[in-house]
Amino acid sequence: MKFDVLTLFPETFELVMKESIIGRAQEKGLVEVNAIDIRDYTKDKHRKVDDYPFGGGSGMVMMCQPVFDAFRAVTQGLDTKPRVIFMSPQGRVLTQKMAVELSKEEHLILLCGHYEGIDERIIEELVDEEISIGDYVLTGGELPAMVLIDCVSRLIPGVLSSEGSFSDESHFNGLLEYPQYTRPAEYEGRPVPEILLSGHHANIQKWRAEQSLERTRKKRPDLYEEYLKGK
Ligand SMILES: CN1CCN(c2ccccc2CNc2ccc(C(N)=O)cn2)CC1
């Protein structure tokens, strides 16, 4: 899976994306993350990428030319146009289900907006879909892009060391994860649930399934409803 990220802050990506799971996945050649600096494609001698909005208003808007040329640089020579996703508050809110769909793509282009937004003609012409990571306002699309890359990459076979954790992945089966404990068996008088020390794997699995159901019913009744429908 290849992610080409069009951004004004490529160094941010390099830092975060070489860490932990994504870093190892890149070393294994399972995932490739390229950060493309939109500013490298300005035609303007002051490397301008934004301008005042027509019609007035506060803030600046990202201009067409640098983004169009960065897009052309990334897609030239490709026989198929990769799916272009614009990280924006107006997009469909990202879910695990969408991440599973996206993990089937070979090549994704993620466009990160900044300032007060981007020229609408970029969205009309280049963007296939807008995705939001939740209903809140951020400074730029970089964090949403990193969130998408993380949750999609985890679903690519071979990226997670034990595919087992894949099946337990919270939200994967639509339920929240069961509680986790580790040594010591008692910490300052607080014990670990007996069942987990019993060694009865069938009972432990049953207890964990009950915990997942119970937690989802309490913490996320909306997910619980979904789950019951899907049964
Ligand atoms: C004050 N507005 C300026 C313009 N901006 C904007 C507009 C369009 C695209 C990107 C941005 C960058 N911000 C983002 C991005 C994503 C999310 C998300 N929820 O996924 C939240 N915020 C929205 C904020």
The ligand as a Gaussian input file, in Angstrom:
#p B3LYP/6-31G(d) Opt

LIG

0 1
 C      -11.163000      26.811000      10.953000
 N      -11.233000      25.881000       9.815000
 C      -10.199000      26.227000       8.843000
 C      -10.283000      25.290000       7.642000
 N      -10.174000      23.899000       8.085000
 C      -10.049000      22.967000       7.033000
 C      -10.920000      23.029000       5.941000
 C      -10.790000      22.108000       4.903000
 C       -9.808000      21.122000       4.973000
 C       -8.938000      21.049000       6.050000
 C       -9.047000      21.959000       7.088000
 C       -8.076000      21.858000       8.244000
 N       -8.761000      21.512000       9.470000
 C       -9.356000      20.304000       9.702000
 C       -9.183000      19.197000       8.856000
 C       -9.842000      18.018000       9.173000
 C      -10.635000      17.954000      10.308000
 C      -11.330000      16.675000      10.683000
 N      -12.261000      16.739000      11.636000
 O      -11.037000      15.614000      10.116000
 C      -10.762000      19.072000      11.105000
 N      -10.129000      20.225000      10.807000
 C      -11.128000      23.536000       9.113000
 C      -11.011000      24.487000      10.271000

